């Protein structure tokens, strides 16, 4: 890469350009040598240290996302290899979107979502993952509110969080907040659970799917707080 490219590209684009170079020999990756080469290539450039810092940032971006790992043969030293995910990102521009989506779901999510949603998300079955996430919200609301199995979907949310007398309504909240919470749950179920119950819904955006799962996780937290107020379980 030229000095101008290193200066002008964003850290992400610089890292992807470097990853594509490394993909030419994916089982013989040496990031130390990358820095040595950059130090030599930019030796006479006035802002050499700035450029080396940019290359270092790009390497850190690659490493932090698990795109490079140790050699498969277990040998030590500075050599490594592109991981399976590293090869996928280098080969498929859409894989970067999947990587960003996975980062949004890093860390803990509700146990019910961990058990029934993450596996489908990881294999790219976003429709099933999103439906299952919102189904868990529906089940949690019904159990917490003590409502019958015949009460479903949006109607269930409106009964559970009805501003006046809803079993999960926060009585200490202001009237507008009560209505907003009811609408939040009804809208989420109506938009992301009900359509998938009745027809095939195309969820082809990994980031959007991750955000729907994050929304379900937030709604489950609200339900748990409502349970604590009612004393109906964890």
TORNU-916050 format. One record per residue (C-alpha): residue in one letter; x, y, z. Coordinates in steps of 0.1 Angstrom, whole numbers, plus 5000, padded with zeros to 4 digits. Layout:
<sites>
aXYZ...
</sites>
This chain:
<sites>
x500050005000x501150354993x501750625019x498750815006x496550505011x497750455046x497050825053x493650855037x491950525044x489850475075x491250235100x488549975090x489350015052x493050005059x492649685080x490549525052x493149615026x495849455048x493649155054x493249105016x497049115012x497448855040x494848635023x497248574995x499048335019x496548275047x498548005065x501748215066x500848535083x503448735102x502149065115x505549155130x506949135094x504149365083x505449635107x509049565096x508149605060x506149925067x509050075086x511350005057x508850125030x508150455048x511750515060x512150835040x508650975045x508451275067x505451145087x506850795090x505750755126x502250865118x502050605090x503450335112x500850415138x498150385112x499450045102x499649945138x495950055143x494949835113x496749535128x495049595161x491649605143x492349265127x493549105159x490749235181x488149075159x489848735159x490748745122x494248615128x495248335151x498148105160x499347845135x497247535133x500247315138x500847465172x504247605165x505447915184x506948245172x505548535153x503848335126x500148285125x497248215101x494048375090x491148225110x488048095093x486348425100x489448615087x489248425054x485548475051x485848855057x488748875031x486748675005x483248815010x482349185014x479049095031x480948905058x481949235074x478349315080x477948985097x480949055118x479549395129x476249225137x477948965158x479749235177x476349385186x475449065203x478749025221x478448965259x475448835278x471848835266x468848695284x469348315291x466248235270x467648425240x471048265245x469547915244x467047955216x468148255195x471948285192x472547955174x470048045147x471548395144x475148255141x474148025112x472448315094x468848215100x467748565109x464048505104x463948225129x466248405153x464048725153x460848535156x462148325184x463448635203x460048805201x458248475210x460348465242x459048815250x455448705244x455848405267x457648605294x454848875294x452148615296x453748435325x454548755344x451148895338x449348575347x447148585315x445648295297x447248125267x444348235245x445548595248x448148655221x450348895204x449549265204x446349205225x448449035251x450849335253x448049585256x446349385284x449549325303x450649685302x447349865301x447850205317x445050165341x445149835359x447549635337x449249365357x452649465346x452149845345x454450045367x451950225389x454550485399x455050595363x453450895348x450450835325x452250905293x455050665303x452550385310x451050435275x454450445259x455550125275x452349955264x452950085229x456549975229x455749615236x452649615213x454749775185x457649535189x455449225188x453249365160x456249455138x458649175145x456748865158x453348865143x454348905106x456648605109x453848405124x451748435093x454148455063x457748425053x459648745062x462948825046x465548925073x468548955051x470349225071x472449075099x472749405117x469049465117x468449115130x470949175158x469149495167x465749315169x467349065192x468749345213x465349495215x463949165227x466649155253x465649505265x461949415267x462749105287x464649325312x461549545315x459449235321x461849115348x461549455366x457749425364x457949075379x460049205407x457349465415x454649205414x456648935432x455948685404x459448545400x462848625386
</sites>
